[in-house]
Amino acid sequence: MTKIFALFLTLLIANIGYAEARETPSPTPIVPHVTPSAPNIQATAYVLVDFDSGKTIASKDPESRIEPASLTKIMTGYVVISELKNGTIQMNDEVTISTKAWQMPGSRMFIEVGKKVTVQDLIKGMVIQSGNDASVALAEHVAGSEEVFAELMNRYAQSLDMTDTHYVNATGLPHPDHYTTAKDLAILTKALIKNFPDEYKWYSEKKFTYNGITQYNRNKLLWQDASVDGLKTGHTESAGYCLVTSAKRDNMRLISVLLGAESAKQRVQESQKLLNYGFRFFETHKLYAPGQRLNEARIWEGKQDMIELGLTDSLHVTIPRGQYKNLVIESSIDAQITAPVKKGQALGKLYISFNNEVLIERPLVALNDVEEGSFFKKIIDQIKQLLSRLFGFLGL
């Protein structure tokens, strides 16, 4: 009987231990977030930038002056679209093709001297077929001559803060004083997409037929990657093979600029590597909208006692994927705010930090005007401030 009881007790203890082991879940291993370095990119220079935040994700010699080749036509297009918006030219304008435009070497739309071609067709010939002849014809129509048009290009570059760019022609044919940088090309591309979203769609068109000749867009990423919707290729013997690309996945848009690849195939492969790296290991978040109320501050001697603070522009941040919880948002507000205050007046600062590094610093501005209060309101507020300082001094 004693043996039977001992055996029963042993089995009972074993079952309890088994049940406890079964009910106790094993701890979930902590998997660290790892962001690798950018891949090795075969190019003279490159830059990968987030469209919304402006964050440079990867780069190599982004401020080195290079020959832009046909990437020049991004600015040619920007100027032409700007002039269309300004009403100085129209899409249905008929442009008489000059001998100079007809004789242009390199990539061509195959327009004929003396013939009339619409601005719309010339734009497609420049954007899709990279026609040097179309670019010169547009330049002459906008400014009277390619030389004067180049002056316009430089003025637009200055307005966009493209500080290391200078143009002497509308095509990108080599010239010692014709240069830009990967950084400036990214600035230009962002401006084109942001300011002219409808016209930007032209850069995703894969082919164009003119004069019985069909030519295909040289940006082969349009066929290879469904998220790619632009932008422009370039090539000369001295510049090598170049490609500016933009792609959008899950509300995140990236711009890549790749310069000086050794072949048309290589510029596509290396640009794809850059885009895949950016989308795989980074994410962009919209934190605040322009005019959104972020804080409230005391204002003295005004018609109201409180003033709302926010940002003038939307605020996006690009960080390594999966690290959103590690963002730190802080703000500082001016100690003394006295009416009158104008809308947009800076009254503090907003700081966005990540891993103990300040990523973004923006002014906090007044979201509305606050006028001076009445004589009695000002006197009352002055007394309140005096008493506050007195009590503070006395430690009360």
Buried (B, 14 or more C-beta within 10 A) or exposed (E): EEEEEEEEEEEEEEEEEEEEEEEEEEEEEEEEEEBEEBEEBBBBBBBBBBBBBBBBBBBBBBEBBBBBBBBBBBBBBBBBBBBBEEEEBEEEBEBEBBEBBBEBEBBBBBBEEEEEBBBBBBBBBBBBBBBBBBBBBBBBBBBEBBEEBBEBBBEBBEEBEBEBBBBBBBBBBBBEEBBBBBBBBBBBBBBBBEBBEEBBEBBBBEEBEBEEEEBBBBBBBBEEBEBBBBBBBBBBEEBBBBBBBBBBBEEBBBBBBBBBBEEBEBBBBBBBBBBBBBBEBBBBBEBBEEBEEBBEBEBBBBBEEEBBBBBBEBBBBBBBEBBEEEBEBEEEBBEEBBBBBEEEBEBBBBBBBBEEEEBBEBBBBBBEBBEBBEEEBBEBBEEEBEEEEEEEEEEE
